[in-house]
Amino acid sequence: MAKKRKRRDNVIIEKKTSLYRGQTLESLKELDVRETAKFMPSRSRRSVLRKFDIIEKFVKRCEGKAAKSKRIKTHLRDIVIVPKLVGYTIFVHNGKAFQEVQITTEMIGHRLGEFSPSRGIVKHGSAGLGATKGSRAQKK
């Protein structure tokens, strides 16, 4: 992140501008989805170039829902995050429920599903009645 210093009333205020691969976020948001693919890693770039129409349709849907101040819900876990999505809060389905994902600059080039884990942590409790030979007698 680049930092700019402004001086106002003898107080120094640091303003942070977010960068992605040397480009400012504002300049990347102005570009087309296919043009932003040039700044992404190779795997993400190939995916964006193959599915650019699906990603553009999703971005348009997000902009429309945000304008109406509605929740953005999706099952599309394989969508690559592009700069136009930064700042949105998207609810991504993990197979059971929708999990809230707030898109930041660091997420560009990753997929939505990476931030909504579909497998939880397994916590094993104690064995139930009838699960072991010793507890079988208690069951009867």
Secondary structure as GFF3:
##gff-version 3
##sequence-region A 1 140
A	DSSP	beta_strand	2	8	.	.	.	ID=ss1
A	DSSP	beta_strand	11	17	.	.	.	ID=ss2
A	DSSP	beta_strand	19	20	.	.	.	ID=ss3
A	DSSP	beta_strand	23	24	.	.	.	ID=ss4
A	DSSP	alpha_helix	25	30	.	.	.	ID=ss5
A	DSSP	alpha_helix	33	36	.	.	.	ID=ss6
A	DSSP	three_ten_helix	37	39	.	.	.	ID=ss7
A	DSSP	alpha_helix	42	50	.	.	.	ID=ss8
A	DSSP	alpha_helix	52	67	.	.	.	ID=ss9
A	DSSP	beta_strand	72	74	.	.	.	ID=ss10
A	DSSP	three_ten_helix	83	85	.	.	.	ID=ss11
A	DSSP	beta_strand	89	93	.	.	.	ID=ss12
A	DSSP	beta_strand	98	102	.	.	.	ID=ss13
A	DSSP	three_ten_helix	105	107	.	.	.	ID=ss14
A	DSSP	three_ten_helix	112	115	.	.	.	ID=ss15
A	DSSP	alpha_helix	133	139	.	.	.	ID=ss16
###
